[in-house]
Amino acid sequence: MLAPEVETTAEDIAEMEVRGAATIARAAAEALEAQARDSDADAPAQFREELRAAARRLRNTRPTAVSLPNALRYVLNEVEGDTVAALRASTIEAAERFRDQLDRAQDDLGAIGANRLRDGDTIMTHCHSTDALACVEAALDDGKEIEAVVKETRPRKQGHITAKQLREWDVPVTMVVDNAARRYLDDVDHVLVGADSIAADGSVVNKIGTSMLAVSARERGVPVMVAAQTLKLHPDTLTGHTVEIEMRDETEVLSDEERAEVGDVDVENPAFDVTPPRYVDAIVTERGQFPPESVVTLMREQYGEGTSEPWAEE
Ligand SMILES: O=P(O)(O)OC[C@H]1O[C@H](OP(=O)(O)O)[C@H](O)[C@@H]1O
């Protein structure tokens, strides 16, 4: 029996009511906690199987942000005990610990990323990343004045969320359509983006359009900074796996009304793209700032040589 909160959370993630890699990870851990709390399993094996089923349901929502399976793995690997009560308590504690770590990691990352931003700098953002915004918030807390050129980020316009947050912090914001990015790169000091996954070779998987922005930024001599806590490191890429790119519904690109007007066309809607490491200047994590080519060392330290799937059916 899955707890209702597991189903709701899974639907919210799939529909992007809950979105952003770190936020998805937090919601997944909370859903496992709800599963543990609500379970009426009377045997440890049943409790464990329910928890695995909950994790499978959550895992199968969106494929690209590795923070989701990393969160599930963290919680499931910490579940221990010989009784249902002990299993329940350890699951709840693990989920709480995970959330605390997530908050701490974002604060630490923000403090490090802020060091790259100077008083008076202008950043260009793409999509909405809480890790990237943590760097801006820490810079503002340090008393620096920051301005932002915010890319709208089609098709879902998460740039609006970024703009709203920055305005709440009184940061002057210029909103541009994605196609105007190159024109405004001359006015900015940094491109600042987040990541959904980082591969062992330092490639950055982030919102579609990031790679085009990074290539243009390199051509213009603007440094590209990726803010990504180590939860975004994709351990499967250590063993040669590639990161699956989510393809989303075509109506996000062309509404039914627009389609009626345009006619019968194929629509492709990849949610993410891959920016090769040579276009990235720094990956800022809670453990320091790294050139993309060296994140593999961090990944090995954190995840060893590979990963398990503790949610697999037994
Ligand atoms: O974890 P934080 O930094 O908040 O977000 C990381 C990334 O998650 C988002 O994906 P989506 O909007 O869920 O498709 C964006 O691509 C963003 O850069």
The ligand as a Gaussian input file, in Angstrom:
#p B3LYP/6-31G(d) Opt

LIG

0 1
 O       18.375000      22.105000      -7.927000
 P       18.169000      23.480000      -8.459000
 O       19.441000      24.266000      -8.458000
 O       17.038000      24.211000      -7.768000
 O       17.690000      23.359000      -9.983000
 C       18.505000      22.723000     -10.948000
 C       17.866000      22.642000     -12.282000
 O       16.570000      22.024000     -12.225000
 C       15.736000      22.628000     -13.224000
 O       15.047000      21.669000     -13.993000
 P       13.417000      21.610000     -14.072000
 O       12.875000      23.009000     -14.082000
 O       12.965000      20.787000     -12.889000
 O       13.126000      20.884000     -15.370000
 C       16.639000      23.514000     -14.053000
 O       17.229000      22.855000     -15.140000
 C       17.629000      23.950000     -13.006000
 O       18.821000      24.501000     -13.544000

